[in-house]
Amino acid sequence: MCATCGTAVCSYRYRFHPPESAMFERCIGLAWCSPCRIYGGTVVHVPRERILVDPFSALPSEQRDRVLRSETRVIEYLDRLAREAEVRAAGRP
């Protein structure tokens, strides 16, 4: 929960290094509060055998690369996906 507004904090982890790299288990971890627009990022350990969901896989490669070059764009994209999922779940167009 966000200490400022009481909203649930979102989080996401993604791999930065390719599978053949010795650094593959060192991932980027982000946590943020959407209403407050506050976020933090750090390096986190994720075991090599754990498969992480890739919400960016449907993006064209140029757009994917552009989004992944900026933590703020990553968060904005993930927030947009979450809002769209909430709308679908509520049955709204």
C-alpha positions in Angstrom: 0.0 0.0 0.0 1.2 3.5 -0.8 2.1 5.4 2.3 0.9 8.7 0.7 -2.5 7.8 -0.8 -3.3 4.2 0.5 -3.6 2.8 -3.0 -2.2 -0.7 -3.8 1.4 -0.4 -5.1 2.0 -2.1 -8.5 5.2 -4.1 -9.2 6.9 -5.7 -12.2 10.1 -7.6 -12.8 11.8 -8.1 -16.2 14.9 -9.6 -17.5 17.5 -7.2 -18.9 20.2 -9.7 -20.0 19.8 -12.4 -22.6 19.5 -16.1 -21.5 23.1 -16.9 -22.4 24.5 -14.2 -20.1 25.8 -15.0 -16.7 23.9 -11.9 -15.6 20.5 -13.4 -16.7 19.3 -13.8 -13.1 19.8 -10.1 -12.4 16.5 -8.5 -13.3 15.0 -5.0 -13.1 12.3 -4.7 -10.4 10.0 -1.7 -10.5 7.3 -0.7 -7.9 5.0 2.3 -8.3 1.9 4.0 -7.2 -0.2 5.0 -10.2 -2.2 7.9 -8.6 0.9 9.5 -7.0 3.2 8.9 -10.0 5.9 7.8 -7.6 8.1 4.8 -8.5 11.3 3.1 -7.5 13.5 0.6 -9.3 16.3 -1.8 -8.3 18.1 -4.9 -9.4 16.5 -8.1 -8.2 17.4 -11.7 -8.3 15.1 -14.0 -10.3 16.1 -17.7 -10.6 17.1 -18.7 -14.1 14.3 -21.3 -14.3 11.5 -18.9 -13.4 9.7 -17.7 -16.4 8.5 -14.1 -16.3 5.4 -12.9 -18.1 6.3 -10.5 -20.9 3.5 -8.0 -21.4 5.6 -6.3 -24.2 5.7 -9.4 -26.5 2.8 -8.2 -28.6 4.5 -4.9 -29.4 6.4 -4.4 -32.7 10.2 -4.6 -32.0 10.8 -0.9 -32.5 8.0 0.1 -30.1 9.1 -2.5 -27.6 12.7 -1.2 -27.6 11.5 2.4 -27.2 9.3 1.5 -24.2 11.9 -0.6 -22.5 14.6 2.1 -22.8 12.7 4.2 -20.2 11.4 3.1 -16.8 8.6 5.8 -17.0 7.5 4.5 -20.3 7.4 0.9 -19.0 5.2 2.1 -16.0 2.9 4.1 -18.3 2.5 1.1 -20.6 1.8 -1.3 -17.8 -0.7 1.1 -16.2 -2.5 1.4 -19.5 -2.7 -2.4 -19.8 -4.1 -2.6 -16.2 -6.7 0.0 -16.9 -7.8 -1.8 -20.1 -8.0 -5.1 -18.2 -10.2 -3.4 -15.5 -12.5 -2.1 -18.1 -12.8 -5.5 -19.8 -13.4 -7.2 -16.5 -16.2 -4.7 -15.6 -17.8 -5.4 -19.0 -17.5 -1.8 -20.1 -16.8 -1.0 -23.8 
